Amino acid sequence: MSVESKLQNGITVGDLMEELKRFDPEAVVVFGCDYGDHGHTEQALPVESVDSLHEGSERIEKTAYSRSGLAIELIPAEDDYVGETVAGVPVVVLR
């Protein structure tokens, strides 16, 4: 499955903005994700910033090390990798 197809069901910025309207503007935002342990503990990771994927220095790649199958990877300066990344799709990253 390609990176683009894995992102296909992701929420858009417009959809997220619409959903956020029903919450208290002073509420703290956390990102919840399965820790991957036996009990499927859900982590609560505080969102500290909202950013775009840094084109030219970061890329989304497939990985076997996460449940999503995707990872944000830094692109080393000397890397001439031309592989499967998100092409033409703007990506917002909650960090």
C-alpha positions as CSV (number, residue, x, y, z in Angstrom):
1,M,0.0,0.0,0.0
2,S,1.4,3.4,-1.0
3,V,2.0,6.4,1.3
4,E,-0.7,8.3,-0.5
5,S,-3.3,5.5,-0.1
6,K,-2.5,5.3,3.6
7,L,-3.2,9.0,4.0
8,Q,-6.3,8.9,1.9
9,N,-8.7,8.5,4.9
10,G,-7.0,11.2,6.9
11,I,-9.0,14.2,8.1
12,T,-8.5,17.4,6.1
13,V,-7.7,20.8,7.7
14,G,-11.2,22.0,6.8
15,D,-12.9,19.0,8.5
16,L,-10.7,19.4,11.6
17,M,-11.5,23.1,11.8
18,E,-15.2,22.3,11.6
19,E,-14.9,19.6,14.4
20,L,-12.9,22.0,16.6
21,K,-15.7,24.5,16.7
22,R,-17.6,22.5,19.2
23,F,-14.8,22.6,21.8
24,D,-13.7,25.1,24.3
25,P,-11.1,27.4,22.7
26,E,-9.0,27.2,25.9
27,A,-8.9,23.3,25.9
28,V,-5.5,21.7,25.6
29,V,-5.0,19.5,22.6
30,V,-3.4,16.1,22.9
31,F,-2.7,13.5,20.2
32,G,-3.9,10.0,21.2
33,C,-2.2,6.9,19.9
34,D,-1.9,3.3,20.8
35,Y,1.4,2.6,22.6
36,G,1.5,-0.8,21.1
37,D,1.7,-2.8,24.3
38,H,-0.4,-5.8,25.3
39,G,-3.1,-3.7,26.9
40,H,-3.2,-1.2,24.0
41,T,-2.5,1.8,26.4
42,E,-3.5,5.0,24.7
43,Q,-0.8,7.6,24.9
44,A,-1.8,11.3,25.4
45,L,0.9,13.3,23.6
46,P,0.5,17.1,24.1
47,V,0.4,18.9,20.7
48,E,3.0,21.7,21.1
49,S,2.9,23.1,17.5
50,V,1.1,22.9,14.2
51,D,3.4,22.9,11.2
52,S,3.6,21.8,7.6
53,L,5.8,18.9,6.5
54,H,9.1,20.6,5.8
55,E,9.5,20.1,2.1
56,G,13.1,19.3,1.2
57,S,14.1,18.3,4.7
58,E,11.4,15.9,5.8
59,R,9.4,13.2,4.0
60,I,6.7,10.7,4.9
61,E,7.8,7.1,4.3
62,K,6.5,3.6,4.9
63,T,7.9,2.0,8.0
64,A,7.5,-1.3,9.8
65,Y,8.1,0.3,13.1
66,S,4.8,1.9,13.7
67,R,1.2,0.7,13.7
68,S,0.3,3.3,11.1
69,G,3.0,2.0,8.8
70,L,4.2,5.6,8.2
71,A,6.9,7.8,9.6
72,I,8.2,11.4,9.2
73,E,11.8,11.0,8.2
74,L,14.5,13.7,8.0
75,I,16.2,13.8,4.7
76,P,20.0,13.9,5.1
77,A,21.7,16.7,3.1
78,E,23.7,14.2,1.1
79,D,20.7,11.9,0.4
80,D,19.7,11.7,-3.3
81,Y,16.8,9.3,-2.5
82,V,13.9,9.5,-4.9
83,G,11.4,7.1,-3.6
84,E,7.9,6.9,-2.3
85,T,6.8,10.0,-0.5
86,V,3.8,12.2,-0.5
87,A,3.6,13.8,-3.9
88,G,1.5,16.9,-4.4
89,V,-0.5,16.4,-1.2
90,P,-0.1,19.2,1.5
91,V,0.4,17.7,4.9
92,V,-0.1,19.4,8.3
93,V,1.9,18.0,11.2
94,L,0.8,18.2,14.8
95,R,4.0,18.1,16.8
